[in-house]
Amino acid sequence: MFKKIFNKEKTEVNSVSSDNETNAFEETFEELVSSSIKKIGIKDDCTFMQNTQWNEENEDNHLKLLNELNYNDLFDSVVLSELKNYQKVAYNPSKVEFIKNYFSIFHHSKIAEFTPEFIQTRNTKLISAYKFIIECINRIQGLMDKDKVRYKIESDYCNSPTHLSTIYQCTTPFCIVSLGCDQIGRYSIVYTLDYRIKEIIGADFASKLIRRIYEFTPGEMEPFVNFNSLNGDCISTFEETFQLAKIEKNHIVTQKDRFEENSNSDPLMM
């Protein structure tokens, strides 16, 4: 659908992590959840008990698991919070069931709720900056003649266990921008530009887009803005996500209407 816009050959896309690596992560993750549950002091029926079994060896192993997956003790706070929610809604609460299903309900953004106030304040600013960047992309698309360049896909990954670090993502044929959260609750913005971006939207708009990204994220936000690639294949990623949108409800595909000509204003001024 979109690959035929340009005649140049596409670059190769890096392969994702192997199934073995994914399984290894999930196994370690489940072990960490089990350790957190033990540290909190939970019976088989998910009721709380006085924890007299936790010792120095348990603590050392727990810290080792946290470090291995790059989490800190905020992970335990999320487990406790989710456990309390589970107790309220489960008909027959089971510690084994909770541990088994925890990975499917977990997302790094839940850690952000327990971070210090200064991190939460910065996270809020980054959310606003992300929205401004998406609006900038929206306005650029409104100036494009080609219908296919005016498509974008907005994805919500908050409930996706395969995207623990990505909260939202905007995918277009010329760029990809995402809002993410790391293992200690810090938000960040990551962007990728297609290697043909100057051909797709023109050099002027490509430069303006990059400038806007950094204008919207000054000061304390700047270290949390990173580029994934300035030579990416966004068209291929758009194609793949476009197909996923047909079967997954967390993707919304839209096409921006072409702006009417108006020489007296700059649609990119915000």
Residue pairs with C-beta under 8 A, 6 or more apart in sequence:
1 148
1 239
1 242
2 148
2 151
2 173
2 235
2 238
2 239
2 242
3 10
3 235
3 236
3 239
5 146
5 148
5 149
5 173
5 200
5 235
6 196
6 199
6 200
6 235
8 196
10 233
10 235
10 236
11 195
11 231
11 232
11 233
13 233
13 236
13 237
25 69
26 103
28 65
28 68
28 69
29 69
29 103
30 99
30 100
30 102
30 103
31 65
32 62
32 65
32 66
32 69
32 71
32 75
33 79
33 99
33 102
33 103
34 99
35 58
35 61
35 62
35 65
36 62
36 75
36 76
36 79
36 80
37 79
37 83
37 95
37 98
37 99
38 51
38 53
38 54
38 58
39 51
39 54
39 58
39 59
39 62
39 76
40 48
40 51
40 76
40 79
40 80
40 83
41 48
41 49
41 50
41 51
41 54
42 48
42 49
42 83
42 95
43 49
43 95
44 94
44 95
44 96
45 93
45 94
45 95
46 83
46 86
46 87
46 90
46 93
46 94
46 95
46 98
47 87
47 93
66 72
66 73
66 75
69 183
70 182
70 183
70 184
71 111
71 183
71 184
72 183
72 184
74 111
74 114
74 115
74 184
74 185
75 111
75 183
77 111
77 114
78 106
78 110
78 111
78 113
78 114
79 102
81 110
81 113
81 114
82 102
82 105
82 106
82 110
83 98
86 93
86 98
87 93
90 97
90 98
103 161
104 161
105 159
105 161
106 161
106 164
107 157
107 158
107 159
107 160
107 161
107 164
107 167
107 181
108 164
108 165
108 180
108 181
108 182
108 183
108 185
109 158
109 167
109 181
111 181
111 183
111 184
111 185
112 119
112 120
112 123
112 181
112 185
112 186
112 187
113 185
114 185
115 123
115 184
115 185
115 186
119 185
119 186
122 186
122 187
122 220
122 221
122 224
123 181
123 185
123 186
123 187
125 220
125 221
126 179
126 187
126 188
126 189
126 217
126 221
126 224
127 179
127 187
129 189
129 216
129 217
129 221
130 168
130 177
130 179
130 189
132 212
132 216
132 270
133 170
133 177
133 189
133 191
133 212
133 213
133 216
134 154
134 170
134 177
135 270
136 208
136 209
136 212
136 213
136 216
136 268
136 270
137 152
137 170
137 172
137 175
137 177
137 209
138 152
138 256
139 259
139 267
139 268
139 270
140 201
140 205
140 208
140 209
140 268
141 149
141 150
141 152
141 172
141 256
142 150
142 256
142 257
142 258
142 259
142 267
143 205
143 258
143 259
143 267
144 150
144 201
144 258
145 258
147 255
148 173
149 172
149 173
149 174
149 200
149 201
150 255
150 256
150 257
150 258
151 172
151 173
151 238
151 242
151 253
151 254
151 255
151 256
152 170
152 171
152 172
152 253
152 254
152 255
152 256
153 170
153 171
153 172
153 238
153 241
153 242
153 245
153 251
153 252
153 253
153 254
154 168
154 169
154 170
154 171
154 251
154 252
154 254
155 166
155 168
155 169
155 170
155 171
155 241
155 250
155 251
155 252
156 167
156 168
156 250
157 163
157 166
157 167
157 168
157 169
157 250
158 167
159 250
160 166
160 250
165 180
165 181
165 182
165 183
166 178
166 179
166 180
167 178
167 179
167 180
167 181
167 187
168 178
168 179
169 176
169 177
169 178
169 179
170 176
170 177
170 178
171 234
171 237
171 238
171 241
172 234
172 238
173 194
173 200
173 234
173 235
173 238
174 193
174 194
174 196
174 197
174 200
174 201
174 206
174 234
175 191
175 192
175 193
175 194
175 197
175 209
175 234
176 191
176 192
176 228
176 232
176 234
176 237
177 189
177 190
177 191
177 192
177 213
178 189
178 190
178 191
179 187
179 188
179 189
180 187
180 188
180 189
180 190
181 187
181 188
182 188
186 224
187 224
188 224
188 225
188 226
189 213
189 217
189 224
189 225
189 226
190 225
190 226
190 227
190 228
191 213
191 225
191 226
191 227
191 228
192 227
192 228
192 229
192 230
192 232
192 234
192 237
193 206
193 210
193 227
193 229
193 230
193 231
193 232
193 234
194 200
194 232
194 233
194 234
194 235
195 230
195 231
195 232
195 233
196 235
197 206
197 234
198 206
201 209
205 268
208 268
212 268
212 270
213 225
214 222
214 225
217 224
217 225
241 251
242 253
244 251
245 251
245 252
245 253
259 267
